[in-house]
Amino acid sequence: MLRNRNSFSQICFSFTVLLWYLGISVSPVQFSLSDSFVLTNITIPQSYTGHDPINITNDAQLAVIANNGTGTTNDPYIIANWIIDAFSNYGIYITGTTKHFRIENCWIRYSILSGIYVNDVTPRTATISNNTCISNDYHGIYFRYSANSTIVNNICTNNDRIGIFIYHSRSSILANNTCVSNNGLGISLYESISSTVANNICIDNGEDGIGLGESDSSIIANNTCTSNTGPGISLYESIASIVANNTCTSNTKPGISLEYSASSMIANNICTGNEEDGIYIYHSSSSTIANSTCTTNNGPGISLHGSSSSRVANNTCTNTGGDGIYIYHSSFSIIANNTCTSNGGIGIFLHGSSSSRVANNTCTSNVGDGIYVYHSTSLTIVNSTCTNNGRVGVSFHGSSSSTVVNNTCANNGGAAISLRISGSSKVVNNTCTSNEEDGIYIYYSSSSSITNNTCTSNTGPGISIYGSNYSIIDNNICTSNGEDGIDLRKSDFSTIAKNTCTNNNGSGMYLYESSSLTLVNNTFFDDGVVFWQFSKVEIFSCTVENNIVNELPLVFLENITDRTITETCGQLILVNCNNTIVKNQNYTHTSIGIALYYCDKNQLVNNICNKNNEYGIYLSYTTSSIVANNTCTSNGENGIDLEYSSSSTIINNICTNNGKNGITLYESSSSTVANNICTINSKDGIALRGSESLIVANNTCTSNNENGISLDYSDYNFIVWNTFFGNGDYGIELINDSDNNFIHHNSFIANRQNRKSQAYDDGTNNQWYDETVLEGNSWSDYNGTGGYLIAGPAHASDPYPSMAGATDPSSFSLPQVFYRIGLFIFVLGLLFLLLFVNRLNKSV
């Protein structure tokens, strides 16, 4: 990096010395568009004399026609103070001379070709100054094969082609000329290498303000090019040129355009309000674009196309209609110390520009991403600030083997840093704060390393990784994010180590369908670890060691049998554990207090699981479990959650004030939910999702924000002897084809007040009464006459409603088809559970 800086400094120094040697001022031109109006009012000085067109083909003719002088360097021939209305090919035509001469203070107009035409004169002999060439059919001034000529302080306006045209005249100087309203270019140089074009004013020309073709090693400095139909300044096949201190505004095409002009320097220019790019570089490799201001252009501020090994440094690109800086197929380039703000597209966009370095840039408040890299491998983004952009701070797509280091990405509308299909990359030492999505997002980018980053207060996860195998997530800090601290999905063989996850709204780590994970030496405060949708093989293949939750160990046990868990820990995870007992424990301020995966015949009794970010108790793929006498309050999602679990019993639990439901059963069958208190939960007291053959009995569901109990595509369940009071929506809601359920002997009190019904049914064959004893449910809003109508498209009703509480449980019966067997199983089950819970309480 130091070598690059020194090289750039040497170029700048050499450029300054060269301008000084040539006597060109590098101070900015002070020019206003109002100055152009002077041209419409210019008058011929009275001292000028009318003259016929002048045609000189040798030195003798030059001596005769000259006003004075001897043709030497110090005493050139002078042609001056003539007014020539040509009406012929040329106003002044000079060719084949060897003596020094000056054409000055002449007024030339109405020529068929050029006002002044100089052809094949001896180098260094011609000087054209202070002339006015107006309304000529081709060029105002035309030099051909006349090297080292000087054209200064001339006015060329309203010519049908070019104001000043220099052809095959190397080392010429064009300075302080005014070229306005010509139908072609203001100033044009072709095959005139090592020339200098300085301090000229080129306004409102029909093509380019200043155009160079095949004029290598030229200097274009301190010019003002405004409102031209073409670019303000254009170089074509003019390598190793310098374009500096120019002002190019309001041109129809780019302010400055280089094509096939490699190794050029474009520095200290102002390019504003142009209809296309501020500065456009095409197939001009090894060029430098530095210290320029490109604002309010309709295209990008600066764009490079096919210009590898270039340097774009210290530029300001703001308020453009496109990207601030656009780099296309320009590999091995350096984009450094630029400011790109409030652009209509992306701050800095690299497309197909591999092995480039983007360093120390500021990209803020752009409509798109701060920095976007597309199909550019082995690229480095370092020490840049990307804030308040409409999308991602730093984004990679299809750009593998890249490095993102020491950047600050804050308050962006998307993620702070995003890698998509960009494997084998490194994201190191970045600060990702308060972004609207993830702090760091890695998508199908395997073998990437995310280390030593700080991700805080992002709306999404701190670090999110999807489909990226062999990832390394090491020594990151993920704090106070709106979702998980670290979210890893479908990313096998990954290592998550030495990270600190604190106070995230979701989990400290959320792990989804990923095998062969290694979780070691991570620290969690106010959150923890969640395994989600893991197959048995996947979760068995994981290594979980030496992790700390709230200054206590995270206990991860596998294949334990016949054991009572007595360890004091911050979080408990059991995998394939059978006949275990977890009792009298307190798990708070973690992700899930107690989590069981693929376990059988376990007992969770008398535990406190409060204020966890997701669930108090979570059972996945478990059978024959007993969850009894637990208190699960103020958890971020559900108090108790069963998924894909069967033959379980949830009894005598208190589940209140949870962020979603008190108790949820998802795809869980043949279980009993009884004697629980589920109150003041943000959604439902009890939620059944895709669950069947459940007994939900004698629960109290009050003051929940939505329903007391909700059934969603859940069939053949018995909902009996429950009390529903003061729930925000219905006491019971059946939706999405929840069919053949039996609902009776429940008490509905003041649910969904001021509505027509306290229950809702859109299913088929749901029965709202006990057909054996012909008793239904009690309804606080029943008027005592006829049946009670249930809201919903099923048009169901309770034909045997009552206003009082439910009848004596001894008269309770299941429908006749299940009556004898069902009643026996139900009563026997309740007695067994009550005896079991009483025995546990005594043992405690």
Disulfide bonds with the S-S distance in Angstrom:
none
